[in-house]
Amino acid sequence: MNSFDRFDACLLCSSPSLQALTGYEKDYLVKCSSCSFVFCQRKPTTDELKAHYALYPRANTISEITLKRYDELLNAFEPYRKTNNIIDVGCGDGFFLEAAKKREWNVFGTEFTPEAIEVCERKGIQMTMSPLNPNYYNPDFFDVITSFEVIEHINTPNQELNSFSSILRNGGLVYVTTPNFNSISRNILKSKWNMIQYPEHLSYYTVPTLSSLFRKNNFKKINISTTGISINRLRASSHSENSKVQSVNVDEALRQKTEDRIIFRVIKTSLNTMLNITQKGDALKAFFQKQ
């Protein structure tokens, strides 16, 4: 570890009281003794990040179920529509913003690689290069900021939230999703949990630490839920490519059955209720409002 640059204070609360997380040493994970935030102490180099994200897979299609979830989310955003501007930070191939554009939002996005930016610009999305730079936008420009499975990639969370605050109007909404470090899957798989990936994932959130981050940066919590158990993640300890493909197919098959059959929807609702109460679901889904 001495040969790498590392953080000497908590990324969330700045406390110097850090402890190596037992069993996760090979992934450079530490836990703050003050606020319990877990993060990667090693600082990846620019070259490491460029090499990693240059290999990031591009998606050509998206499932109808995911599009339906996007539409439900956009319904929840309607009460916040005033400037009519929405930005997806780390928007991938732009599928969510395509759905927002169809509903006549002015759509903006950020991405890390030129390849991703080119894909999104072909879809009519106004793009800038990551990391998010508030100087590219007018203050109070956006009604809604979304960030799907991105905040775990960032080791400057307070800086990111400060950027959010600069470009979001008062009363505007932030919606973020991120893996839940307190999930059943992580507790079962431990260091084999497939969300623990250097240099891709650098910050690992729970309900308390995600709440603390936003509260520290003057955002009010509207709702945080923890939902879902991914078969793919539960099988992550297997390094066989075939098993990974089969697991993805199982996840999608279960999603389809839940959509098609009432009994599966009842089971899903009951399971997610339990996971939310215990804060053990795989995914954190959170709504915060700028104060």
Secondary structure, DSSP 8 states (H G I E B T S, - for coil): -TTS-B-SS-TTT--S-EEE-TT-GGGTEEEETTT--EEE-B---HHHHHHHHHT----S---HHHHHHHHHHHHHHGGG-SS-EEEEET-TTSHHHHHHHHTT-EEEEEESSHHHHHHHHTTT-EEEESS--GGGS-TT-EEEEEEES-GGG-S-HHHHHHHHHHHEEEEEEEEEEEEBTTSHHHHHHGGG-TT--TTT--EEB-HHHHHHHHHHTTEEEEEEEEE---HHHHTTT---HHHHHHHHHHHHHHHHHHHH-HHHHHHHHHHHHHHHHHT--SEEEEEEEE-
